[in-house]
Amino acid sequence: MISRLLPGRLAAYVLKQNLILMAICLGVGTGIYLLSDLFDRLDDFIEAGLGMGTVLRYFLVKLPLIFSQILPAVFLISLIVQLGVMARNRELLALRTGGLSLGWFVRFFVIYAVFWSFGQLLFSQVIGVYGEQEAFRIWKEDVRKSQLEKRKLRNIWFREGNFVVEAREVMPFGNRAKGVTVYEFGKDTRRIKKVITSENVEVQKYGWRLENAVEKSPDRFTSTTHPFLTLPIKLDLSVFKAVDPGTNPAQLPLWQLSRMINQLEESGSNVDRLLTAWHTKWSYAFSLLTMALVSLALITLFENVYVNIGLGLALTFAYYALFMLGASAGQKGVMSPMLAAWSGNIGISLLASVRIAWVLIPESFFGLFRK
Protein backbone atom coordinates (compact mmCIF):
# COMPACT_ATOMS: atom_id res chain seq x y z
CA MET A 1 0.00 0.00 0.00
CA ILE A 2 2.85 2.36 0.87
CA SER A 3 4.24 2.14 -2.67
CA ARG A 4 0.99 3.62 -4.01
CA LEU A 5 1.01 6.61 -1.61
CA LEU A 6 1.95 9.80 -3.43
CA PRO A 7 2.73 12.84 -1.22
CA GLY A 8 -0.87 14.12 -1.57
CA ARG A 9 -2.38 10.77 -0.65
CA LEU A 10 0.25 10.31 2.03
CA ALA A 11 -0.78 13.61 3.62
CA ALA A 12 -4.41 12.48 3.74
CA TYR A 13 -3.36 9.09 5.12
CA VAL A 14 -1.18 10.63 7.86
CA LEU A 15 -3.81 13.25 8.68
CA LYS A 16 -6.58 10.64 9.08
CA GLN A 17 -4.42 8.48 11.31
CA ASN A 18 -3.48 11.39 13.53
CA LEU A 19 -7.04 12.68 13.93
CA ILE A 20 -8.21 9.23 15.03
CA LEU A 21 -5.36 8.92 17.55
CA MET A 22 -5.96 12.44 18.85
CA ALA A 23 -9.66 11.69 19.41
CA ILE A 24 -8.76 8.56 21.39
CA CYS A 25 -6.06 10.31 23.46
CA LEU A 26 -8.30 13.33 24.07
CA GLY A 27 -11.14 11.12 25.27
CA VAL A 28 -8.89 9.15 27.63
CA GLY A 29 -7.15 12.26 28.93
CA THR A 30 -10.43 14.09 29.52
CA GLY A 31 -11.89 11.09 31.37
CA ILE A 32 -8.86 10.87 33.69
CA TYR A 33 -8.94 14.64 34.32
CA LEU A 34 -12.68 14.61 35.11
CA LEU A 35 -12.39 11.67 37.49
CA SER A 36 -9.47 13.30 39.30
CA ASP A 37 -11.30 16.62 39.57
CA LEU A 38 -14.53 14.92 40.70
CA PHE A 39 -12.84 13.01 43.53
CA ASP A 40 -10.98 16.17 44.57
CA ARG A 41 -14.11 18.35 44.76
CA LEU A 42 -16.82 15.83 45.61
CA ASP A 43 -16.78 16.60 49.36
CA ASP A 44 -17.18 20.33 48.64
CA PHE A 45 -20.18 19.71 46.38
CA ILE A 46 -21.82 17.49 49.01
CA GLU A 47 -21.20 20.00 51.84
CA ALA A 48 -22.65 22.81 49.70
CA GLY A 49 -25.80 20.72 49.14
CA LEU A 50 -25.75 21.25 45.39
CA GLY A 51 -28.07 19.32 43.12
CA MET A 52 -26.87 16.98 40.41
CA GLY A 53 -27.79 19.54 37.75
CA THR A 54 -25.38 22.16 39.12
CA VAL A 55 -22.57 19.61 39.49
CA LEU A 56 -23.08 18.40 35.92
CA ARG A 57 -23.17 21.99 34.67
CA TYR A 58 -19.89 22.72 36.45
CA PHE A 59 -18.07 19.86 34.74
CA LEU A 60 -19.81 20.45 31.40
CA VAL A 61 -18.73 24.10 31.16
CA LYS A 62 -15.25 23.07 32.31
CA LEU A 63 -14.78 20.65 29.38
CA PRO A 64 -13.44 23.31 26.95
CA LEU A 65 -10.89 24.37 29.58
CA ILE A 66 -9.83 20.74 30.04
CA PHE A 67 -9.44 20.29 26.28
CA SER A 68 -7.27 23.42 26.09
CA GLN A 69 -5.08 22.37 29.01
CA ILE A 70 -4.36 18.80 27.93
CA LEU A 71 -4.22 19.33 24.16
CA PRO A 72 -0.42 19.84 23.99
CA ALA A 73 0.24 16.53 25.78
CA VAL A 74 -2.48 14.81 23.71
CA PHE A 75 -0.94 16.17 20.50
CA LEU A 76 2.51 14.92 21.54
CA ILE A 77 1.35 11.42 22.47
CA SER A 78 -0.73 11.03 19.31
CA LEU A 79 2.25 11.97 17.11
CA ILE A 80 4.64 9.72 19.00
CA VAL A 81 2.27 6.75 18.75
CA GLN A 82 1.59 7.43 15.07
CA LEU A 83 5.24 7.75 14.07
CA GLY A 84 6.21 4.84 16.31
CA VAL A 85 3.63 2.53 14.72
CA MET A 86 4.71 3.63 11.24
CA ALA A 87 8.32 2.88 12.16
CA ARG A 88 7.44 -0.53 13.67
CA ASN A 89 5.45 -1.47 10.53
CA ARG A 90 8.42 -0.40 8.39
CA GLU A 91 6.29 2.27 6.71
CA LEU A 92 8.85 4.99 7.38
CA LEU A 93 11.61 2.78 6.00
CA ALA A 94 9.59 2.04 2.84
CA LEU A 95 8.86 5.71 2.29
CA ARG A 96 12.49 6.70 2.72
CA THR A 97 13.57 3.91 0.39
CA GLY A 98 11.12 5.31 -2.16
CA GLY A 99 12.84 8.69 -1.98
CA LEU A 100 10.72 10.47 0.64
CA SER A 101 13.00 12.09 3.21
CA LEU A 102 12.42 12.99 6.84
CA GLY A 103 12.16 16.57 5.66
CA TRP A 104 8.70 15.87 4.22
CA PHE A 105 7.42 14.76 7.61
CA VAL A 106 9.02 17.77 9.29
CA ARG A 107 7.34 20.19 6.88
CA PHE A 108 3.99 18.41 7.08
CA PHE A 109 3.82 18.20 10.86
CA VAL A 110 5.13 21.76 11.39
CA ILE A 111 2.40 23.17 9.12
CA TYR A 112 -0.13 20.82 10.73
CA ALA A 113 0.92 21.97 14.22
CA VAL A 114 0.67 25.65 13.26
CA PHE A 115 -2.94 25.12 12.10
CA TRP A 116 -3.72 23.31 15.35
CA SER A 117 -2.06 26.10 17.35
CA PHE A 118 -4.29 28.78 15.82
CA GLY A 119 -7.29 26.52 16.38
CA GLN A 120 -6.25 25.98 19.99
CA LEU A 121 -5.86 29.74 20.52
CA LEU A 122 -9.27 30.53 19.00
CA PHE A 123 -11.02 27.73 20.87
CA SER A 124 -9.45 28.57 24.23
CA GLN A 125 -10.15 32.31 23.93
CA VAL A 126 -13.80 31.93 22.95
CA ILE A 127 -15.42 28.76 24.28
CA GLY A 128 -12.65 27.94 26.75
CA VAL A 129 -12.68 31.37 28.44
CA TYR A 130 -16.47 31.35 28.78
CA GLY A 131 -16.37 27.87 30.30
CA GLU A 132 -13.60 28.82 32.73
CA GLN A 133 -15.43 31.96 33.86
CA GLU A 134 -18.70 30.08 34.37
CA ALA A 135 -16.96 27.27 36.29
CA PHE A 136 -15.22 29.90 38.44
CA ARG A 137 -18.57 31.59 39.13
CA ILE A 138 -20.25 28.31 40.12
CA TRP A 139 -17.36 27.41 42.40
CA LYS A 140 -17.24 30.80 44.12
CA GLU A 141 -20.95 31.55 44.35
CA ASP A 142 -22.61 28.14 44.70
CA VAL A 143 -19.89 26.09 46.38
CA ARG A 144 -17.89 28.65 48.38
CA LYS A 145 -20.88 30.97 48.91
CA SER A 146 -18.77 33.98 47.98
CA GLN A 147 -20.60 36.70 46.01
CA LEU A 148 -18.22 38.09 43.41
CA GLU A 149 -20.03 41.44 43.34
CA LYS A 150 -18.94 42.03 46.95
CA ARG A 151 -15.24 41.44 46.38
CA LYS A 152 -13.19 44.54 47.12
CA LEU A 153 -9.79 45.98 46.27
CA ARG A 154 -8.45 48.58 48.65
CA ASN A 155 -6.39 51.75 48.22
CA ILE A 156 -6.44 52.00 44.44
CA TRP A 157 -4.75 54.91 42.65
CA PHE A 158 -4.81 55.68 38.93
CA ARG A 159 -4.50 58.59 36.51
CA GLU A 160 -6.69 59.48 33.53
CA GLY A 161 -6.00 62.66 31.60
CA ASN A 162 -5.99 65.57 34.05
CA PHE A 163 -7.56 63.48 36.80
CA VAL A 164 -5.76 61.56 39.53
CA VAL A 165 -8.12 59.29 41.44
CA GLU A 166 -7.76 57.68 44.86
CA ALA A 167 -10.34 55.07 45.89
CA ARG A 168 -10.52 53.54 49.35
CA GLU A 169 -12.48 50.54 48.02
CA VAL A 170 -13.11 49.32 44.48
CA MET A 171 -15.62 46.60 43.65
CA PRO A 172 -14.56 45.61 40.12
CA PHE A 173 -17.29 42.99 39.68
CA GLY A 174 -19.96 45.54 40.66
CA ASN A 175 -18.30 48.45 38.81
CA ARG A 176 -18.57 50.65 41.92
CA ALA A 177 -16.22 52.41 44.33
CA LYS A 178 -16.35 53.94 47.79
CA GLY A 179 -14.35 56.66 49.50
CA VAL A 180 -13.24 58.32 46.27
CA THR A 181 -11.09 61.46 46.04
CA VAL A 182 -10.57 63.02 42.59
CA TYR A 183 -7.78 65.54 42.01
CA GLU A 184 -8.31 67.62 38.86
CA PHE A 185 -5.15 69.26 37.58
CA GLY A 186 -4.77 72.22 35.25
CA LYS A 187 -3.41 71.98 31.72
CA ASP A 188 0.16 72.36 32.96
CA THR A 189 -0.48 69.39 35.35
CA ARG A 190 1.34 71.26 38.13
CA ARG A 191 -1.59 72.96 39.83
CA ILE A 192 -4.64 71.34 41.40
CA LYS A 193 -7.83 73.02 40.18
CA LYS A 194 -10.35 70.99 42.15
CA VAL A 195 -10.53 68.29 44.79
CA ILE A 196 -13.76 66.27 44.66
CA THR A 197 -14.72 63.70 47.27
CA SER A 198 -17.59 61.22 47.31
CA GLU A 199 -18.45 58.24 49.42
CA ASN A 200 -20.23 56.31 46.63
CA VAL A 201 -19.35 56.18 42.95
CA GLU A 202 -21.01 54.26 40.13
CA VAL A 203 -19.52 53.85 36.65
CA GLN A 204 -21.99 54.78 33.93
CA LYS A 205 -21.89 55.05 30.15
CA TYR A 206 -20.99 58.75 30.03
CA GLY A 207 -18.64 58.89 32.99
CA TRP A 208 -18.45 58.46 36.75
CA ARG A 209 -21.56 59.36 38.76
CA LEU A 210 -20.61 60.65 42.22
CA GLU A 211 -23.20 60.70 44.99
CA ASN A 212 -23.17 63.58 47.52
CA ALA A 213 -19.99 64.92 45.96
CA VAL A 214 -18.10 67.72 47.72
CA GLU A 215 -16.19 69.93 45.29
CA LYS A 216 -13.41 72.09 46.73
CA SER A 217 -11.47 74.74 44.87
CA PRO A 218 -8.05 75.53 46.43
CA ASP A 219 -7.74 78.76 44.41
CA ARG A 220 -11.04 80.25 45.52
CA PHE A 221 -11.26 78.59 48.94
CA THR A 222 -14.80 77.48 48.13
CA SER A 223 -16.68 74.27 48.77
CA THR A 224 -19.79 73.08 46.91
CA THR A 225 -21.95 70.04 47.56
CA HIS A 226 -23.67 68.23 44.66
CA PRO A 227 -26.34 65.56 45.24
CA PHE A 228 -25.07 63.93 42.04
CA LEU A 229 -22.09 64.85 39.93
CA THR A 230 -20.90 63.21 36.71
CA LEU A 231 -17.21 63.47 35.84
CA PRO A 232 -15.78 62.71 32.37
CA ILE A 233 -13.75 59.76 33.66
CA LYS A 234 -14.06 56.86 31.22
CA LEU A 235 -12.11 54.16 33.06
CA ASP A 236 -14.26 51.07 33.57
CA LEU A 237 -13.60 49.72 37.07
CA SER A 238 -14.07 46.18 35.78
CA VAL A 239 -10.52 46.43 34.42
CA PHE A 240 -9.33 45.93 38.01
CA LYS A 241 -10.64 42.36 37.87
CA ALA A 242 -7.32 41.58 36.23
CA VAL A 243 -5.26 42.90 39.15
CA ASP A 244 -7.44 41.28 41.81
CA PRO A 245 -5.13 38.77 43.58
CA GLY A 246 -8.05 36.32 43.63
CA THR A 247 -8.56 36.54 39.89
CA ASN A 248 -6.50 34.78 37.26
CA PRO A 249 -5.78 37.01 34.22
CA ALA A 250 -5.86 33.85 32.09
CA GLN A 251 -9.64 33.83 32.63
CA LEU A 252 -9.95 36.90 30.40
CA PRO A 253 -10.05 36.56 26.60
CA LEU A 254 -7.16 38.06 24.64
CA TRP A 255 -9.05 41.06 23.30
CA GLN A 256 -10.45 41.98 26.72
CA LEU A 257 -7.04 41.53 28.33
CA SER A 258 -5.49 43.78 25.64
CA ARG A 259 -8.06 46.50 26.35
CA MET A 260 -7.42 46.29 30.09
CA ILE A 261 -3.65 46.47 29.58
CA ASN A 262 -4.04 49.65 27.52
CA GLN A 263 -6.37 51.27 30.05
CA LEU A 264 -4.21 50.37 33.03
CA GLU A 265 -1.05 51.58 31.25
CA GLU A 266 -2.73 54.93 30.64
CA SER A 267 -3.63 55.12 34.34
CA GLY A 268 0.02 54.56 35.30
CA SER A 269 -0.42 51.02 36.66
CA ASN A 270 2.19 48.28 36.42
CA VAL A 271 1.02 45.80 33.78
CA ASP A 272 3.88 43.27 33.80
CA ARG A 273 1.57 40.61 35.25
CA LEU A 274 -1.05 41.20 32.58
CA LEU A 275 1.44 41.42 29.71
CA THR A 276 2.94 38.12 30.82
CA ALA A 277 -0.53 36.55 30.88
CA TRP A 278 -1.22 37.94 27.39
CA HIS A 279 1.96 36.42 25.97
CA THR A 280 1.48 33.10 27.77
CA LYS A 281 -1.86 32.66 26.00
CA TRP A 282 -0.04 32.79 22.67
CA SER A 283 2.93 30.71 23.80
CA TYR A 284 0.75 27.96 25.30
CA ALA A 285 -1.29 27.69 22.11
CA PHE A 286 1.89 27.36 20.07
CA SER A 287 3.28 24.74 22.43
CA LEU A 288 1.68 22.32 19.94
CA LEU A 289 4.40 23.29 17.48
CA THR A 290 6.97 22.53 20.17
CA MET A 291 5.36 19.13 20.79
CA ALA A 292 5.48 18.35 17.04
CA LEU A 293 9.22 19.07 16.95
CA VAL A 294 9.77 16.95 20.06
CA SER A 295 7.95 13.93 18.56
CA LEU A 296 9.90 14.25 15.28
CA ALA A 297 13.19 14.49 17.17
CA LEU A 298 12.40 11.42 19.28
CA ILE A 299 11.58 9.22 16.29
CA THR A 300 15.09 9.91 14.97
CA LEU A 301 16.51 8.58 18.24
CA PHE A 302 14.33 5.56 19.06
CA GLU A 303 11.59 3.67 17.25
CA ASN A 304 10.19 2.14 20.43
CA VAL A 305 6.80 3.75 21.16
CA TYR A 306 6.98 3.22 24.94
CA VAL A 307 10.46 4.69 25.25
CA ASN A 308 9.46 7.72 23.18
CA ILE A 309 6.28 8.28 25.19
CA GLY A 310 8.32 8.23 28.40
CA LEU A 311 10.91 10.65 27.01
CA GLY A 312 8.19 12.79 25.47
CA LEU A 313 6.33 13.12 28.77
CA ALA A 314 9.59 13.95 30.54
CA LEU A 315 10.24 16.74 28.01
CA THR A 316 6.62 17.87 28.42
CA PHE A 317 7.13 18.20 32.19
CA ALA A 318 10.35 20.10 31.49
CA TYR A 319 8.39 22.41 29.17
CA TYR A 320 5.72 23.03 31.81
CA ALA A 321 8.42 23.74 34.41
CA LEU A 322 10.09 26.30 32.12
CA PHE A 323 6.69 27.72 31.22
CA MET A 324 5.70 28.25 34.87
CA LEU A 325 9.13 29.60 35.87
CA GLY A 326 9.05 32.02 32.96
CA ALA A 327 5.52 33.16 33.78
CA SER A 328 6.50 33.75 37.40
CA ALA A 329 9.64 35.68 36.39
CA GLY A 330 7.63 37.82 33.97
CA GLN A 331 4.93 38.64 36.53
CA LYS A 332 7.55 39.71 39.06
CA GLY A 333 9.41 41.86 36.53
CA VAL A 334 12.57 39.74 36.61
CA MET A 335 12.35 39.11 32.85
CA SER A 336 10.57 40.90 30.05
CA PRO A 337 7.00 39.53 29.73
CA MET A 338 7.49 38.35 26.15
CA LEU A 339 10.77 36.50 26.77
CA ALA A 340 9.45 35.04 30.02
CA ALA A 341 6.28 33.69 28.39
CA TRP A 342 8.07 32.13 25.41
CA SER A 343 11.10 30.75 27.29
CA GLY A 344 9.67 27.21 27.54
CA ASN A 345 8.79 27.10 23.83
CA ILE A 346 12.16 28.46 22.81
CA GLY A 347 14.19 26.12 25.04
CA ILE A 348 12.46 22.84 24.16
CA SER A 349 11.95 23.72 20.48
CA LEU A 350 15.61 24.62 20.11
CA LEU A 351 16.67 21.33 21.68
CA ALA A 352 14.42 19.31 19.36
CA SER A 353 15.36 21.36 16.28
CA VAL A 354 19.07 20.74 16.84
CA ARG A 355 18.45 16.99 16.79
CA ILE A 356 16.28 17.19 13.66
CA ALA A 357 18.86 19.37 11.88
CA TRP A 358 21.59 16.89 12.88
CA VAL A 359 19.70 14.19 10.97
CA LEU A 360 18.52 16.30 8.02
CA ILE A 361 21.81 18.00 7.17
CA PRO A 362 23.74 14.76 6.52
CA GLU A 363 20.82 13.57 4.36
CA SER A 364 21.00 16.70 2.23
CA PHE A 365 24.80 16.63 2.13
CA PHE A 366 25.12 13.05 0.96
CA GLY A 367 22.20 13.56 -1.41
CA LEU A 368 24.34 15.99 -3.40
CA PHE A 369 26.89 13.26 -4.09
CA ARG A 370 24.21 10.75 -5.06
CA LYS A 371 23.08 13.13 -7.79
C-alpha positions as CSV (number, residue, x, y, z in Angstrom):
1,M,0.0,0.0,0.0
2,I,2.9,2.4,0.9
3,S,4.2,2.1,-2.7
4,R,1.0,3.6,-4.0
5,L,1.0,6.6,-1.6
6,L,1.9,9.8,-3.4
7,P,2.7,12.8,-1.2
8,G,-0.9,14.1,-1.6
9,R,-2.4,10.8,-0.7
10,L,0.3,10.3,2.0
11,A,-0.8,13.6,3.6
12,A,-4.4,12.5,3.7
13,Y,-3.4,9.1,5.1
14,V,-1.2,10.6,7.9
15,L,-3.8,13.2,8.7
16,K,-6.6,10.6,9.1
17,Q,-4.4,8.5,11.3
18,N,-3.5,11.4,13.5
19,L,-7.0,12.7,13.9
20,I,-8.2,9.2,15.0
21,L,-5.4,8.9,17.5
22,M,-6.0,12.4,18.9
23,A,-9.7,11.7,19.4
24,I,-8.8,8.6,21.4
25,C,-6.1,10.3,23.5
26,L,-8.3,13.3,24.1
27,G,-11.1,11.1,25.3
28,V,-8.9,9.1,27.6
29,G,-7.2,12.3,28.9
30,T,-10.4,14.1,29.5
31,G,-11.9,11.1,31.4
32,I,-8.9,10.9,33.7
33,Y,-8.9,14.6,34.3
34,L,-12.7,14.6,35.1
35,L,-12.4,11.7,37.5
36,S,-9.5,13.3,39.3
37,D,-11.3,16.6,39.6
38,L,-14.5,14.9,40.7
39,F,-12.8,13.0,43.5
40,D,-11.0,16.2,44.6
41,R,-14.1,18.4,44.8
42,L,-16.8,15.8,45.6
43,D,-16.8,16.6,49.4
44,D,-17.2,20.3,48.6
45,F,-20.2,19.7,46.4
46,I,-21.8,17.5,49.0
47,E,-21.2,20.0,51.8
48,A,-22.7,22.8,49.7
49,G,-25.8,20.7,49.1
50,L,-25.8,21.3,45.4
51,G,-28.1,19.3,43.1
52,M,-26.9,17.0,40.4
53,G,-27.8,19.5,37.7
54,T,-25.4,22.2,39.1
55,V,-22.6,19.6,39.5
56,L,-23.1,18.4,35.9
57,R,-23.2,22.0,34.7
58,Y,-19.9,22.7,36.5
59,F,-18.1,19.9,34.7
60,L,-19.8,20.5,31.4
61,V,-18.7,24.1,31.2
62,K,-15.3,23.1,32.3
63,L,-14.8,20.6,29.4
64,P,-13.4,23.3,27.0
65,L,-10.9,24.4,29.6
66,I,-9.8,20.7,30.0
67,F,-9.4,20.3,26.3
68,S,-7.3,23.4,26.1
69,Q,-5.1,22.4,29.0
70,I,-4.4,18.8,27.9
71,L,-4.2,19.3,24.2
72,P,-0.4,19.8,24.0
73,A,0.2,16.5,25.8
74,V,-2.5,14.8,23.7
75,F,-0.9,16.2,20.5
76,L,2.5,14.9,21.5
77,I,1.4,11.4,22.5
78,S,-0.7,11.0,19.3
79,L,2.2,12.0,17.1
80,I,4.6,9.7,19.0
81,V,2.3,6.8,18.7
82,Q,1.6,7.4,15.1
83,L,5.2,7.7,14.1
84,G,6.2,4.8,16.3
85,V,3.6,2.5,14.7
86,M,4.7,3.6,11.2
87,A,8.3,2.9,12.2
88,R,7.4,-0.5,13.7
89,N,5.5,-1.5,10.5
90,R,8.4,-0.4,8.4
91,E,6.3,2.3,6.7
92,L,8.8,5.0,7.4
93,L,11.6,2.8,6.0
94,A,9.6,2.0,2.8
95,L,8.9,5.7,2.3
96,R,12.5,6.7,2.7
97,T,13.6,3.9,0.4
98,G,11.1,5.3,-2.2
99,G,12.8,8.7,-2.0
100,L,10.7,10.5,0.6
101,S,13.0,12.1,3.2
102,L,12.4,13.0,6.8
103,G,12.2,16.6,5.7
104,W,8.7,15.9,4.2
105,F,7.4,14.8,7.6
106,V,9.0,17.8,9.3
107,R,7.3,20.2,6.9
108,F,4.0,18.4,7.1
109,F,3.8,18.2,10.9
110,V,5.1,21.8,11.4
111,I,2.4,23.2,9.1
112,Y,-0.1,20.8,10.7
113,A,0.9,22.0,14.2
114,V,0.7,25.7,13.3
115,F,-2.9,25.1,12.1
116,W,-3.7,23.3,15.4
117,S,-2.1,26.1,17.4
118,F,-4.3,28.8,15.8
119,G,-7.3,26.5,16.4
120,Q,-6.2,26.0,20.0
121,L,-5.9,29.7,20.5
122,L,-9.3,30.5,19.0
123,F,-11.0,27.7,20.9
124,S,-9.5,28.6,24.2
125,Q,-10.2,32.3,23.9
126,V,-13.8,31.9,23.0
127,I,-15.4,28.8,24.3
128,G,-12.7,27.9,26.7
129,V,-12.7,31.4,28.4
130,Y,-16.5,31.3,28.8
131,G,-16.4,27.9,30.3
132,E,-13.6,28.8,32.7
133,Q,-15.4,32.0,33.9
134,E,-18.7,30.1,34.4
135,A,-17.0,27.3,36.3
136,F,-15.2,29.9,38.4
137,R,-18.6,31.6,39.1
138,I,-20.2,28.3,40.1
139,W,-17.4,27.4,42.4
140,K,-17.2,30.8,44.1
141,E,-21.0,31.5,44.4
142,D,-22.6,28.1,44.7
143,V,-19.9,26.1,46.4
144,R,-17.9,28.7,48.4
145,K,-20.9,31.0,48.9
146,S,-18.8,34.0,48.0
147,Q,-20.6,36.7,46.0
148,L,-18.2,38.1,43.4
149,E,-20.0,41.4,43.3
150,K,-18.9,42.0,47.0
151,R,-15.2,41.4,46.4
152,K,-13.2,44.5,47.1
153,L,-9.8,46.0,46.3
154,R,-8.4,48.6,48.6
155,N,-6.4,51.8,48.2
156,I,-6.4,52.0,44.4
157,W,-4.8,54.9,42.6
158,F,-4.8,55.7,38.9
159,R,-4.5,58.6,36.5
160,E,-6.7,59.5,33.5
161,G,-6.0,62.7,31.6
162,N,-6.0,65.6,34.0
163,F,-7.6,63.5,36.8
164,V,-5.8,61.6,39.5
165,V,-8.1,59.3,41.4
166,E,-7.8,57.7,44.9
167,A,-10.3,55.1,45.9
168,R,-10.5,53.5,49.3
169,E,-12.5,50.5,48.0
170,V,-13.1,49.3,44.5
171,M,-15.6,46.6,43.6
172,P,-14.6,45.6,40.1
173,F,-17.3,43.0,39.7
174,G,-20.0,45.5,40.7
175,N,-18.3,48.4,38.8
176,R,-18.6,50.7,41.9
177,A,-16.2,52.4,44.3
178,K,-16.3,53.9,47.8
179,G,-14.4,56.7,49.5
180,V,-13.2,58.3,46.3
181,T,-11.1,61.5,46.0
182,V,-10.6,63.0,42.6
183,Y,-7.8,65.5,42.0
184,E,-8.3,67.6,38.9
185,F,-5.1,69.3,37.6
186,G,-4.8,72.2,35.2
187,K,-3.4,72.0,31.7
188,D,0.2,72.4,33.0
189,T,-0.5,69.4,35.4
190,R,1.3,71.3,38.1
191,R,-1.6,73.0,39.8
192,I,-4.6,71.3,41.4
193,K,-7.8,73.0,40.2
194,K,-10.4,71.0,42.1
195,V,-10.5,68.3,44.8
196,I,-13.8,66.3,44.7
197,T,-14.7,63.7,47.3
198,S,-17.6,61.2,47.3
199,E,-18.5,58.2,49.4
200,N,-20.2,56.3,46.6
201,V,-19.3,56.2,42.9
202,E,-21.0,54.3,40.1
203,V,-19.5,53.9,36.7
204,Q,-22.0,54.8,33.9
205,K,-21.9,55.0,30.2
206,Y,-21.0,58.8,30.0
207,G,-18.6,58.9,33.0
208,W,-18.5,58.5,36.7
209,R,-21.6,59.4,38.8
210,L,-20.6,60.6,42.2
211,E,-23.2,60.7,45.0
212,N,-23.2,63.6,47.5
213,A,-20.0,64.9,46.0
214,V,-18.1,67.7,47.7
215,E,-16.2,69.9,45.3
216,K,-13.4,72.1,46.7
217,S,-11.5,74.7,44.9
218,P,-8.0,75.5,46.4
219,D,-7.7,78.8,44.4
220,R,-11.0,80.3,45.5
221,F,-11.3,78.6,48.9
222,T,-14.8,77.5,48.1
223,S,-16.7,74.3,48.8
224,T,-19.8,73.1,46.9
225,T,-22.0,70.0,47.6
226,H,-23.7,68.2,44.7
227,P,-26.3,65.6,45.2
228,F,-25.1,63.9,42.0
229,L,-22.1,64.9,39.9
230,T,-20.9,63.2,36.7
231,L,-17.2,63.5,35.8
232,P,-15.8,62.7,32.4
233,I,-13.8,59.8,33.7
234,K,-14.1,56.9,31.2
235,L,-12.1,54.2,33.1
236,D,-14.3,51.1,33.6
237,L,-13.6,49.7,37.1
238,S,-14.1,46.2,35.8
239,V,-10.5,46.4,34.4
240,F,-9.3,45.9,38.0
241,K,-10.6,42.4,37.9
242,A,-7.3,41.6,36.2
243,V,-5.3,42.9,39.2
244,D,-7.4,41.3,41.8
245,P,-5.1,38.8,43.6
246,G,-8.0,36.3,43.6
247,T,-8.6,36.5,39.9
248,N,-6.5,34.8,37.3
249,P,-5.8,37.0,34.2
250,A,-5.9,33.9,32.1
251,Q,-9.6,33.8,32.6
252,L,-9.9,36.9,30.4
253,P,-10.0,36.6,26.6
254,L,-7.2,38.1,24.6
255,W,-9.0,41.1,23.3
256,Q,-10.4,42.0,26.7
257,L,-7.0,41.5,28.3
258,S,-5.5,43.8,25.6
259,R,-8.1,46.5,26.4
260,M,-7.4,46.3,30.1
261,I,-3.7,46.5,29.6
262,N,-4.0,49.7,27.5
263,Q,-6.4,51.3,30.0
264,L,-4.2,50.4,33.0
265,E,-1.0,51.6,31.2
266,E,-2.7,54.9,30.6
267,S,-3.6,55.1,34.3
268,G,0.0,54.6,35.3
269,S,-0.4,51.0,36.7
270,N,2.2,48.3,36.4
271,V,1.0,45.8,33.8
272,D,3.9,43.3,33.8
273,R,1.6,40.6,35.3
274,L,-1.1,41.2,32.6
275,L,1.4,41.4,29.7
276,T,2.9,38.1,30.8
277,A,-0.5,36.5,30.9
278,W,-1.2,37.9,27.4
279,H,2.0,36.4,26.0
280,T,1.5,33.1,27.8
281,K,-1.9,32.7,26.0
282,W,0.0,32.8,22.7
283,S,2.9,30.7,23.8
284,Y,0.8,28.0,25.3
285,A,-1.3,27.7,22.1
286,F,1.9,27.4,20.1
287,S,3.3,24.7,22.4
288,L,1.7,22.3,19.9
289,L,4.4,23.3,17.5
290,T,7.0,22.5,20.2
291,M,5.4,19.1,20.8
292,A,5.5,18.3,17.0
293,L,9.2,19.1,16.9
294,V,9.8,16.9,20.1
295,S,8.0,13.9,18.6
296,L,9.9,14.2,15.3
297,A,13.2,14.5,17.2
298,L,12.4,11.4,19.3
299,I,11.6,9.2,16.3
300,T,15.1,9.9,15.0
301,L,16.5,8.6,18.2
302,F,14.3,5.6,19.1
303,E,11.6,3.7,17.2
304,N,10.2,2.1,20.4
305,V,6.8,3.8,21.2
306,Y,7.0,3.2,24.9
307,V,10.5,4.7,25.2
308,N,9.5,7.7,23.2
309,I,6.3,8.3,25.2
310,G,8.3,8.2,28.4
311,L,10.9,10.6,27.0
312,G,8.2,12.8,25.5
313,L,6.3,13.1,28.8
314,A,9.6,14.0,30.5
315,L,10.2,16.7,28.0
316,T,6.6,17.9,28.4
317,F,7.1,18.2,32.2
318,A,10.4,20.1,31.5
319,Y,8.4,22.4,29.2
320,Y,5.7,23.0,31.8
321,A,8.4,23.7,34.4
322,L,10.1,26.3,32.1
323,F,6.7,27.7,31.2
324,M,5.7,28.3,34.9
325,L,9.1,29.6,35.9
326,G,9.1,32.0,33.0
327,A,5.5,33.2,33.8
328,S,6.5,33.8,37.4
329,A,9.6,35.7,36.4
330,G,7.6,37.8,34.0
331,Q,4.9,38.6,36.5
332,K,7.6,39.7,39.1
333,G,9.4,41.9,36.5
334,V,12.6,39.7,36.6
335,M,12.3,39.1,32.8
336,S,10.6,40.9,30.0
337,P,7.0,39.5,29.7
338,M,7.5,38.3,26.2
339,L,10.8,36.5,26.8
340,A,9.5,35.0,30.0
341,A,6.3,33.7,28.4
342,W,8.1,32.1,25.4
343,S,11.1,30.7,27.3
344,G,9.7,27.2,27.5
345,N,8.8,27.1,23.8
346,I,12.2,28.5,22.8
347,G,14.2,26.1,25.0
348,I,12.5,22.8,24.2
349,S,11.9,23.7,20.5
350,L,15.6,24.6,20.1
351,L,16.7,21.3,21.7
352,A,14.4,19.3,19.4
353,S,15.4,21.4,16.3
354,V,19.1,20.7,16.8
355,R,18.5,17.0,16.8
356,I,16.3,17.2,13.7
357,A,18.9,19.4,11.9
358,W,21.6,16.9,12.9
359,V,19.7,14.2,11.0
360,L,18.5,16.3,8.0
361,I,21.8,18.0,7.2
362,P,23.7,14.8,6.5
363,E,20.8,13.6,4.4
364,S,21.0,16.7,2.2
365,F,24.8,16.6,2.1
366,F,25.1,13.1,1.0
367,G,22.2,13.6,-1.4
368,L,24.3,16.0,-3.4
369,F,26.9,13.3,-4.1
370,R,24.2,10.8,-5.1
371,K,23.1,13.1,-7.8
